[in-house]
């Protein structure tokens, strides 16, 4: 019988699932991507928009109508409800029924979750905001730049550290280094705590070695734009001249409304087959035919910390899910597994990036290594941009 796969979300993970499925299934089977936005945006490029090395929107976005594969159906609509038992999805354009559902809705950023964020802080996770931030940095005449993380978890954990390093490089090249202070505040106890104390110490040294002031364990409560102050838990405060924020993140409302989330705020997900878990400790799954990829998933590691939310993981998870759905449709055993391995590139400024790689599923803690920043690492990160030419006309 002909099958229909509903892919909820047209981001990095969702489109990776759709493209891989379409390459493995015959034309008699439908692959439908449901996405509320009319454009795909490649998040890692935002930092280069901030530095001026890329232009918004031409170097960041592509219209979903320009998908190279016309045999992938695309519906521009917002997912408003999910019935995972009956494989039914409610959208602003009507109700769809499928045989399989892949939840790739990511996480939502909501800057309004921090009073005073909107209107006072530049949103590091918004491409248009990154373009405005570029203009502000070009006009900056010296003073205190504050970068802050609102809460955890947030997607792309290295992003605030990359932003700090890139801005330091920009100011130094402009001859503004001695006139500029850069401060980074985060509720984390160290950079990328999931990777362990050694990696955290290395990243902290990268930041502080460039004169950037690092402030861990600081939770932002509100921003007072009139006095240009940021107020932290415990009534601590800091002034600023330019404010850049990582906004709060949460699971999409449709995911929460479907009763799929747990105390993590996201969907408890099997670490290997990406199915929804009924029991996290026993790795018992439920809801056959329903899979989760990317930031909507909560995957608990052996050290009891969550797998970081990153596009590189979403892409590998997509490959696993696509292979298993295709196998199931063909009546074959589902054998593909996501192994928790990944590579990321941490921008360090001056045309260099550090390569971090390893196995996040290692016991008892992830085994991660980071190479020193190099031009080769920067070039490797640019490889992500190929998605804009391979997926879109």
N, C-alpha and C positions, 0 to 999 in steps of 0.2 A: 504494500500500500504506500502511496505517496505520503511523505511526512513534511511537517512544517516546524522549523526551528525559529523561535522568537528570541531575538537578541535584544535585551533591554539596555540601551545605551550605545551611543556611537562615538565613544572615546577610543583611547589607545587599545584597551582590552577588547571592547566590543567589536571594533572593526577588524582586529586581528583574528577573533573567532570567526567572523563572517567570511573573511577572505580565505582562511584555511578550510572552512567547511565547504565553501563553494568550489574549492579545488578538489575536494574529496568526494563530493556527492554528485549524482546525476542531475540533469535538468528537471527531472520529474519532482524533485524535492525542493521545497521553498526555504529560503533563508531570508528572514525579515528583520531589519534593524529598525528599532523605534528610538528616535532621538528628538528631544524638544528643540534643540538648536539647529539652525540651518547650515552651520559651519563646524568643521573639525578644527580644533586648535591644538597645536603641539606644545605642551607646557614647558618642556625644557628650553625652548627658544626664548621664553620670557626674559631670562637673565641677559641674553644678548640684545634684546630690545632695550633693556635698561641701560646697557653700555653703549648703545648706538651701533653695534656691529650687525644688527638686523633691523629691518623696518617693519612696523606694524601698519596694516595687517598682511601685506604681501608675503612676508617671510614666515608668517606664523599660522595663518588660517587658510583653509580650502573649503569651498562649498561642497556639501555632501552630494549635491546634484551632479558633481563632476567625478563621482566614483568611476574608476576605469571599468570595473565589472558591472555591467548593466543587469546581470542576472542576480545581483544582490538587491532585493527590494528595500527601499528606504521610505519610512513613514515619518514625516515631521509631526510629532505629537508628544505631549507629556504623558508619561505613565502616571496614572492616578490611583491605580489599585492593582493588586496581584493576588490571584487565587492559585497558589502553587499546587494544590491538590488536583484541581481540575485543569490546570495549565491554561488558565484564562487571564488575560491582561486587559484592564480597563485603561483607556487613553482618552485624551481630549478629542480624538478623532473617531472614537467608537471602541468597540470591544473586539479583541482578537482571541482566537483559540489556537493552541499549538499542541504539538506532541512533545516538544522539549522547550524549556525556558533556560536561557543563560542570562543571569543577572549581572550586568556590567555597568551599573548606574553610578559607580564611583562614590565619592563623598562630596557633600555640598559644603562650600565655604559660606559662612554667614557673618560678615564683619559687624553687623549690628549686634552680635552677641557680646561685644565689648563696648560699653557706653562711650561714645565719643570717637570711636574708630572711624566711622563714616564722616567724611568732611575734614578730618585732621591727619589721617595716616594714609600713605600710599600702599595699596594692596599689592603685595608681591606676587600673588597668585592670579592676577588679572592682567591679560595682555595689554589692554588699553591703558590700565593703570601703570604698567611698566613703561609704556611710551610717555605718559605724562611725567613719570619719575625721571626718565632720561632728561627731559627738558629742565626739570627742577635741579638735577645734578649739574647740568651744564651752566646753570645760572647761579649755582651755590658759591658764595663768596667767603666761606669759612664759618666755623662754629661747630656745634655738636650734632652729629647724625646718630640717631637711635634706631636700631633694628630690634624688633621684639617678636616673640612667638606667643600667641594667645593661649593655646592649650595643646595637649597631645591626645591622641596621635594626629599627625598632619601628613599630607602626602609630600613625597620627595624630602625626606629628613635632612639631606645636606643643604637644601636651598638657602636657609638664612645664613649659613656659614659661607656659602659661595657668594651670596650677595655682599657680605661684609668684605670679603677678600677682593671682589671685583671693584667695589666702590673705593677701597683703599688704593688699588692700582690706578683707578681713574683719577683720583684726587692727586696722587703723587705725580702722575704724568702731566697733569695740568699745572704743577708747581704749587698745589694747594695742600700738600701733605702736612706741612708744619702749622697750617692754619685750621686743620680739621681734626676733630676727635670723633672716633667711631666707637659706639658702645653696642653690645649685643646682649639682650636680656632674654632668658628662656626659663620655663618652669622645669626643664630637664636638669638632672643632676650632672650631666656631662653631655658633650656632643654625641649623638647617635648611641644612646645607652644600650640598645639591644646588641650592638656589636662588641661590647665588653670594654673594660677599663683601659686596655692598651690602645685600642683604636680611638677611644674618647680622648686619651691623653695626646695622641698624635695630632688629632684634629684641633684640639685646644692649643697645642704648640704652634700649628700652622697659623691660627688666628692671632694669638697673642704675640707670636714672633714678628708680626707685621704692625705691632703697636695698637691692635684693636683690643678694647677693654671687654672682657667676657664676664657676664654676671649670671651664674646658674641659680636654679631654685628660686626664681622670681616670677610670681604669678601676677599678671596685669589685671587690675580690677576696673579701671576706667581711665579715660583721657580727658584732660581739661584743656581744650583748645584755646580758650581765652588767655590762660597764663602759660600756655605751651609746657604743660607738665603731664607726665605719665605717672599714675598712682598704682602702687603694687599692694599686694596683700600685706597686712601689718602696718598700713599707712606710710610705707616707704614711698618716696617719690624721686623723680628725676626730671630735670628740664631737658628740652630739646630745641633745636632749630629746624631740623628736618626729621620727620618720623616715617618709618617704613615698617609695616606689620605683616606677619603671617596670620591671617584671620582664623577664627575658630572653625573647626570642621565637624560635620555630623553626617550620619547616614541619611539618604533621601527619605522624605516622608512616606512615599509609597512602600518602601522596604519596611519601615517601622510599622506602618499601618497593617501590613500583611502578617505581623506577628513573627517575623523572621529573626529579629535581633535578640541579643542576650545582654548581659550586664556590661559587655564591652561597648555597646552602642552600635555594633555592626553584626553581620551574619556569621555565626560560628560555622566554620568551613573545614572540611576534611583536608589535611595538609597535602595529600597526594592526588586524590581523585576530584577534589574541588566540589564535592557534594555538600549539602546542608547537613550539619551534625544535629543529632538528637541528644547525644551525650558526648561532651567534650573529652572526658577522662577515658571513656571506653572507645572513642572514635566510632560510635554507632551512628549511621546515617539515616536520613529519612527523606521523603519526597523524591521518589525515583524520577529521573528525567529533568531534575532541576539542578543547575550548576551555578557557581558563583566565581567570578574572576575580578581581579583588581581591587580597588579601594573599598568596595562594599564588603569584602571578605575579612573576617577576623580569624587568623591562623595563629594558634598558640605554639610557641617553640618550646624546646626542652627546658630552657631557662625561665619559662613561664612569662616571657615577654612576647609581644605580638610581632609577627613578620612585618617589616616596614612596608608602607604603602608607596609603591614605586612602579612606574610604567614598565620597567624592564621585567619585573615579576609578572605584571599583568599580561605581557606578551607571551611569556613562557607558559603561564597558566592557560592562556587561550589556546596554545598549541595542544596542550594535554586534553582540554575539554573538547576541542574540535575533533581530535583523533578518536576519542571515546564515543562521542555521539555518532560519528560516521561508522565506527565499528558496530555499534548497537543497531543502527539502521540496516546494516548489511547482515545482521545476525551473527556477528563475530564476537569473541570475547574482548572486553575492554581491558587493554593492557597498559595504556599510557599512564605515566605518573609524573607529577611535578616534583622535582628533586630538591627544591629550595636553594639551588645555586643561582648566583647572579653576579653581574658586573655593573658598576656605576662609575661615573667620572665626575670628580669634584673640581669645579672651576676654581683656579687659584689666582687668576689675573695674569697680566703680562703674557697673554697668549698661551698659557699652560694650564693643564688639568692633571689631577692625581687620579690614578686608576685604583679603585677598590674592588676586590672580588673575593669570593669565598662561598662556603656552604653554610647557609643559615640553619639547616636541619642537623648540623653536627651535634653530638652529645659530649659533654653536658651543656656546652655553649657554642654559639656560632664560631666557625674558624674563618676569620676574615684577615686579609692583608691589604695594605695600601702602599702603592709605589709612589716615589717622590713625584711632584708635579713636573710635567714635561710637555713640549710641543706635540709629541706623539699622542699623549693622553687627550689633548684638546682636539686633535684631528679625529681621534676615535669617537669622541662625544658628538662630533659633527655628523657621524654616520647615522644618528637618529633621524636627521632631517631627510633621509632618503624615503621615509614614510610618505612625505608630501608629494613625491614624484612616482612612487610605486603604486600607491593607492588611488591617486587622483590624476585626471587628465590635465 
